[in-house]
């Protein structure tokens, strides 16, 4: 079982991830993944580390995305048609990607770090260089375009453990020309559709390492996941409210600073 400090760390990670999810419409995996990486090492998980990280990050993201969507709905910022057209093809690709990962142990930690970094670096550059309100916002967007974004995002979600908001929001805003608040709401609504089937998939897979110090169901380590979920439920509402009043540029800068620190850690692990 996690010790008291670890429980506090997991609760804090959940709270921070939930807050970020509420502000930006992302799943919060950018916070959860480094913390899970740290905690897993302390409990002797040496095999299939990436699968444990992916499974538990997405298990928590189910709750950040669902609660975030509920708060967006309560705020009158909810677009179910866009959510469904994005989510349905993405569910297919996220499960396909998860199945590919589950074949053998080829998806090692060093490869995972590089994939994770390859997703985060363009996201940071896009956030820091893009305008807050792109030109030529479209009133009507073909629904098939949401499906294309969803299908691509599903693959990235499977291989990164992120909810997909880092891919969807820039695509919605800068390619589809969707208004930012709508983009955040749609992204939040799609996230649990990606996270739930993937977490269930890993829940019914059996880890190779049998002697685990943490109680688990498949790859889901529920004594670790539960404190993180509790933390997210405490802060998602605050994040949603803050997102409605915070200057977008300020949120982007804070988020980008944290991402850069995570990237430094991952590159150090990979190349040191």
N, C-alpha and C positions, 0 to 999 in steps of 0.2 A: 504493500500500500504506500502511496506517496506520503512523505513526511510533511510536517506542518509548513515548513518554508516552501516546499514544492506546491502544496495546496494553495498557498498565498500567491505564488508565482503564476500558477494556472488560472486562478481567479482573476488576477490582474491582467493576464494576457487576454482572457475572455472579455474583460471590461474594456480594454483598449481596442480590441478587435471589433467589438460591438459598437463602440463609439464611432470608429472609423467607418464601419459599415453604414451607420445611420447618416453620416455626413456625405459620403461619396457613392453610396449604392453598390459597394463591393462586398465580397463575402467576409473579408477579414483574414483570409489565409496568409496575407503578407505578415501578419502578427503571429498567427498560430503556428506557422511552420518552423520559424527559428526556435520558439519555445518548446515545441514538441521534439525537435532535434536534440535540444539540450537535455530534456527530461528523459527521453528514451535511453540516452547513453548512461544515465545514472542508474537505470534499472536493468542493465545488462542485456539490452536488446541489440544483438550484434548481427543478426541475419535478417534479410528482407526489410532493412530499415526504411527504405523508401516507401514500401507498401504500407508500413505502419504510419508513416507521416501522412501519406495521401489519404488513407482511410480515416484517420482521426481528425485531420484538418477538415475534411468534407463533412464528417459527422457533426462537427460544431457549426459549420457553415449552414447546414439545414436550418438551424434555429436563428442564426443572424438574418438569413434571407427571408425566412417566414415572418419573423417579428417585424423586420424592416418593412416588408410589403404591407403588413397589417397597419403599421403607422402611416405609411403613404396613403393607404386607402382611407383611413380616418381623416387625413389631411386633404382629401379630395384630389389626390394626385395619383390616379390608378388607371392603367390602360390594359385591360385583360386581353384584348385581341392581339396587340403587339407582343405581349408576354407569351401567349400560346404559340404564335407563329414563329417566334424565336426559339422557344423551348423544345418543341416537338422534334425537329431534326437534330437538335443538340443532344437530346437524350440518347438518340441512336449512336452518335459519334462518341459521346463520353463513355458509353458502355463498350463500344468497339475498342476504344483506346485502353480502357481498363483491362479488357480481355487480353490484349496484346502484351500489356505489362505483366500480367499474371503468368505468362508462359515463360517458365524458367526464372533465372535470376540475373538476366542481362541488364536490367535497368538499375545500375549501381548508383551509389550516392554521388560520385563525381559527375556522372552523366546527368543526374537529377539537378545538381547545382548549376551546371551549364545551361540546361533547359530553363530553369527558374530564372537565371540571370538574363538569358536571351529574351524572356518575356518582360522582365522588369525594366531593362535599360531603355527600350523604345517607349515604354509607358511613361517613364520619368521625363525623357526628352520631349515627348508629345505634351505632357502636362505643363512643363515649364515654358514651352515655346508657343503653344496654341493660344488663340484668343479666347477670352471668356465667352464671347457670343459670336459664333461663326456667321459669315455672310450667307445670304440666300437660303435661309431656313425654309423648308418645304412644308406646305400644309398637307399635301397628299404624298405618301410614300408607298410604292408597291409592296404588298405584304411579303412577296417572295424574297425581297431584299433582307427582311428580318430573318427569314429562314436561312439564308446564306450565312449571315453573321452568326446565327445560333449553331450551325453545323461546324463552322471553323472554331468557334469558341469551345464547343464540346471537346474537341481533340486537345486543345490547350489545357482545359480543365483536367482531363484525365492524366496528362503528363506532368502537371505542375502542382495540383492540389489546391489551386486558387479557385474561387467561385466563378471567375470569368469576367468580373466587372472591369478589370484592367484592359480587357480586349473589347468588350461590348461598348462601354461608354465612349471611348475615342471613335469607334466605328460608327456608332449611332450619331454622334455629334458632327464628326468631321467628314464622314463619307455619306451617310444617309441624310445629313442636315436636319437632325431632330433637335428640338430645343433641349437645353441641358437638364432642366428639372424632369422633363419627360424621360430623358435618357437614363437618369439615375433611378427613377421609379421602375422603368421596364427592366433594367439590369437587376435591381433588387428582386423583382418578381420572378425572373428567370433562374436566379442563383439556386433556390431550393430544388427546382426541377432537375438541375444537373447534380446537385450534391446528394439528394436522397437515394436515387437508384445506385449511384456509385458506392455510397456508404453501405447499402444493403448488400451489394455484390461482395465487398470485402468482408462483411460480417459473416457470410456463409462460406468463406474460403478458410482453409486451415493453414496456419503458419508452420513453416518447417521447424522452427525452434520451439520445442515443446515445454521446456522448463522456464517459463516466464514468471517473474516476481510480481507481476501486476495481473489482477483478474481481467479476463478478456472474453469476448465473444467473437471468434474469428480474429480479425486484425483490429477490432475496436476495443480499446482499453478503457472501459467505462469509469474506473476510479480516476482516470486522468481527464476524460472527456467531460464528465459531469460538472466539476468545478468551473471549467471553461464555459460551459453552457450557462451556468448560473451567472457568471460575470457578464456574458453578452446580454442576457435579459435585463440586467440592471441598467445598462448604458445605451442600448439601441434607441430608446425613446429620446434620450438626451441628445444623441447624435443627430437624429432626424430634425429635432427642433433647432439645434445649432446650425445644421446645414441650410436651413431656411433663412438664417440671419447672417451667417458668416460670409465674408467676401470670398468668392471662389479662388482668387489668387492666393489668399492666406492659407486656405485649406490645401491647395496644391503644393505650396512651399513646405508646409509642415510634413505632409505625406512624403514628398520627394526626399527630404532630409533623412527620414527614417529608412526609406528604401535604399538610399546610398549606403547607409551604415550596414544594412543587411547584405548588400552586394559585396562590400569589403570583407565581411565575415566569410561569405561563401567562396570568394576568390582565394582568400587566405587558406581555407580548408582544402581547396582543390589543388592549388599549385605550390603550397608550402612543403 
